[in-house]
Amino acid sequence: MAKKARSLLRLIAVAAASAVTAIGIAVPTQAAPASVFTFTNGFEGNPWNDWQGLRSGDGVAGADVNGNPVVARSGVNNGWLYTGNGWAAERIAVPIGSWTNRSNCSASIYADPVSYGAGVGLEVWDPNGAGGWVRLTSTAPGLSAGSYQQITTAPLNLNGISTVYIQAIYGNDSGVPQFVRIDDVNLTCVS
């Protein structure tokens, strides 16, 4: 009788396993890890190999290279924007065409208004938008003078775009010139 009981238990176990497989009971699986793509640039080396300066009025876009004393946020180089009546900007191309998912991206840069508080802008541009250059996002928070502060864009979807330009811009019409240092640009996309 013991042998028949064991056989019956094995038969029930096999039937139960078959039933579980047949009805497809979900077994929890671990979520796939997120993919993170990041571009960074801190003006190191020769900044003008990567960065482009733009200006209007008395605006000037420049860089401190191997400065003494070092005024960069990190490394030894930084960019700067200067104007009293006009604007100055620096932008950098970021090739993202090989990044697999670009639906949740944000850009950031650090800025330091040297003499007095200022609104410093951060923009992301598509150079190949409908009809030419298209600004995809922009933010210009007010920053206090004397220290680097991070500026970050709202999340944006960059799917379908192969290259974007990240641009820092400072405008001033007070007639009192000011330098704004910039450093450590970043673009991150998370899927």
C-alpha positions as CSV (number, residue, x, y, z in Angstrom):
1,M,0.0,0.0,0.0
2,A,2.9,2.4,0.7
3,K,4.2,1.9,-2.8
4,K,0.8,2.8,-4.3
5,A,0.6,5.9,-2.0
6,R,4.0,7.1,-3.2
7,S,3.0,6.5,-6.8
8,L,-0.2,8.4,-6.3
9,L,1.6,11.3,-4.7
10,R,4.1,11.5,-7.6
11,L,1.2,11.4,-10.1
12,I,-0.6,14.3,-8.2
13,A,2.7,16.3,-8.1
14,V,3.2,15.9,-11.8
15,A,-0.4,16.8,-12.5
16,A,-0.1,19.9,-10.4
17,A,3.1,21.0,-12.1
18,S,1.5,20.5,-15.5
19,A,-1.6,22.5,-14.4
20,V,0.6,25.4,-13.2
21,T,2.4,25.4,-16.5
22,A,-0.8,25.1,-18.6
23,I,-2.5,28.0,-16.9
24,G,0.6,30.2,-17.0
25,I,0.8,31.3,-13.4
26,A,3.1,34.4,-13.4
27,V,6.4,34.1,-11.6
28,P,7.9,37.5,-10.7
29,T,10.9,38.4,-12.8
30,Q,13.4,41.1,-12.1
31,A,13.0,44.3,-14.2
32,A,15.6,44.9,-16.8
33,P,18.2,47.4,-15.7
34,A,17.7,50.9,-17.1
35,S,20.0,52.0,-19.9
36,V,21.8,55.3,-19.2
37,F,23.6,57.3,-21.9
38,T,25.6,60.3,-20.9
39,F,27.6,63.0,-22.6
40,T,29.9,65.3,-20.6
41,N,32.3,68.1,-21.4
42,G,34.3,70.3,-19.0
43,F,36.1,72.6,-21.4
44,E,39.3,70.6,-20.9
45,G,42.0,70.5,-23.6
46,N,41.4,73.0,-26.3
47,P,37.7,74.1,-25.7
48,W,37.4,75.6,-29.2
49,N,37.7,72.1,-30.7
50,D,34.2,71.4,-29.3
51,W,32.6,74.7,-28.3
52,Q,31.3,77.5,-30.5
53,G,30.9,81.1,-29.3
54,L,28.0,83.3,-30.3
55,R,27.4,87.0,-29.5
56,S,25.4,90.2,-30.1
57,G,26.1,93.7,-29.0
58,D,29.2,93.9,-26.8
59,G,28.9,90.2,-25.8
60,V,32.0,88.0,-25.8
61,A,32.2,84.2,-25.4
62,G,35.5,82.9,-24.1
63,A,37.4,80.3,-22.0
64,D,39.9,80.2,-19.2
65,V,42.5,77.6,-20.3
66,N,44.9,76.3,-17.6
67,G,44.0,79.4,-15.5
68,N,46.1,80.6,-12.7
69,P,44.4,80.7,-10.3
70,V,42.0,78.0,-11.4
71,V,38.5,79.3,-11.5
72,A,36.9,76.2,-13.1
73,R,34.3,74.2,-11.2
74,S,36.3,71.0,-12.0
75,G,39.5,70.5,-14.0
76,V,41.5,73.5,-15.0
77,N,39.4,75.0,-17.8
78,N,36.0,76.7,-18.0
79,G,34.1,78.8,-20.4
80,W,32.7,82.3,-19.8
81,L,30.2,84.7,-21.1
82,Y,30.6,88.5,-20.9
83,T,28.3,91.4,-21.8
84,G,27.0,94.7,-20.6
85,N,24.6,95.5,-23.5
86,G,23.9,92.4,-25.6
87,W,24.3,88.7,-25.1
88,A,26.9,85.9,-25.4
89,A,26.4,82.2,-25.7
90,E,28.5,79.0,-26.0
91,R,27.1,75.8,-27.5
92,I,28.4,72.3,-28.1
93,A,27.2,69.6,-30.5
94,V,26.1,66.3,-28.9
95,P,25.8,63.3,-31.3
96,I,23.0,61.1,-29.9
97,G,22.0,59.1,-33.0
98,S,23.5,55.8,-31.6
99,W,21.7,56.1,-28.2
100,T,19.0,53.5,-28.3
101,N,16.3,55.3,-26.3
102,R,16.2,59.0,-26.1
103,S,12.7,59.6,-24.7
104,N,13.7,60.7,-21.2
105,C,16.6,63.2,-21.4
106,S,17.8,66.3,-19.6
107,A,20.7,68.6,-20.0
108,S,22.6,70.5,-17.3
109,I,25.5,72.9,-16.9
110,Y,27.0,74.8,-14.0
111,A,27.1,78.6,-14.1
112,D,28.7,81.2,-11.8
113,P,27.7,84.9,-12.2
114,V,30.9,86.6,-11.0
115,S,29.8,90.1,-9.8
116,Y,26.1,90.1,-9.2
117,G,23.1,87.8,-9.5
118,A,21.9,87.0,-13.0
119,G,19.5,84.9,-15.1
120,V,21.6,82.4,-17.1
121,G,19.9,80.4,-19.7
122,L,20.4,76.8,-20.8
123,E,18.9,75.7,-24.1
124,V,18.8,72.5,-26.2
125,W,18.5,73.0,-29.9
126,D,17.8,70.6,-32.9
127,P,19.9,72.0,-35.8
128,N,17.9,69.9,-38.3
129,G,14.3,70.8,-37.2
130,A,11.5,71.7,-39.6
131,G,12.8,74.8,-41.3
132,G,16.2,74.8,-39.6
133,W,17.2,75.4,-36.0
134,V,14.5,74.6,-33.5
135,R,14.8,75.3,-29.7
136,L,13.5,72.2,-27.9
137,T,13.7,73.5,-24.4
138,S,14.9,76.5,-22.4
139,T,15.3,77.5,-18.8
140,A,16.9,80.7,-17.3
141,P,16.9,80.6,-13.5
142,G,18.1,83.5,-11.4
143,L,21.5,82.7,-9.9
144,S,23.3,84.4,-7.1
145,A,26.8,85.6,-7.5
146,G,30.0,84.0,-6.3
147,S,29.6,80.2,-6.8
148,Y,28.8,77.6,-9.4
149,Q,25.2,76.5,-9.4
150,Q,23.6,73.8,-11.6
151,I,21.0,74.6,-14.2
152,T,19.0,71.7,-15.4
153,T,16.3,71.5,-18.2
154,A,13.0,69.8,-17.8
155,P,12.9,66.2,-19.2
156,L,12.6,66.0,-23.0
157,N,12.1,63.4,-25.7
158,L,14.9,63.4,-28.2
159,N,13.9,60.2,-30.1
160,G,14.3,60.7,-33.8
161,I,17.0,63.4,-33.4
162,S,20.6,62.5,-34.3
163,T,22.4,65.6,-32.9
164,V,21.5,68.3,-30.5
165,Y,23.3,71.4,-29.4
166,I,23.4,72.4,-25.7
167,Q,23.8,76.1,-25.3
168,A,24.5,78.4,-22.3
169,I,23.4,82.0,-22.9
170,Y,23.7,85.2,-20.9
171,G,22.0,88.5,-21.8
172,N,22.4,91.9,-20.1
173,D,21.2,95.3,-21.0
174,S,22.1,97.1,-17.8
175,G,25.3,98.7,-19.2
176,V,27.2,97.2,-16.3
177,P,29.4,94.4,-17.8
178,Q,29.5,91.0,-16.1
179,F,31.3,87.7,-16.5
180,V,29.4,84.4,-16.1
181,R,31.6,81.4,-15.8
182,I,30.3,78.1,-17.2
183,D,31.5,74.5,-16.8
184,D,30.7,70.8,-16.8
185,V,27.9,70.4,-19.4
186,N,26.0,67.1,-19.2
187,L,23.3,65.4,-21.3
188,T,21.8,62.2,-19.9
189,C,19.1,60.0,-21.3
190,V,17.6,57.1,-19.3
191,S,15.4,54.4,-20.6
